[in-house]
Amino acid sequence: MPLDHVFWLGGAVFGAVFALLLASGSLVSMLRSDGRGRRARAAWAAVIVLLPVLGPVLWLAVAGGRAPSPEAADGGPADAPITPGIQLMQSVVPD
């Protein structure tokens, strides 16, 4: 076996594993998302599976890549504004 094939094999395996992880993560994100009908989920699942890299990238770009947290539905801490800079300054600067 020529040495050139060995170098290509590592890149091909890495690319395949990357595409598989990206697709599986996107499928989990899509299944956990709310507000999508059965047909929309089936269509997105088909796009993610049939277009191995482009499909997951499209899903993450359109949906933001995040499923809503369970706390967001009940008005919990996920709805509160995030101001870490102010909290950090209050804890560092003495009164």
KAFEN-V139380 format. One record per pair of residues at least 12 apart in sequence whose ideal C-beta (glycine too) atoms are under 6 Angstrom apart, sorted by the first residue. I is the first residue (numbers start at 1). J is the second residue. D is the distance in Angstrom with one decimal. If there is no record, write none. Layout:
<<I,J,D> <I,J,D>>
//
This chain:
<<19,52,4.6> <19,53,5.4> <22,56,4.5> <23,48,5.6> <23,56,5.2> <26,48,5.1> <26,56,3.6> <26,59,4.7> <27,48,5.7> <29,67,5.7> <30,44,5.1> <30,59,5.9> <32,67,3.7> <33,67,4.7> <34,68,5.8>>
//
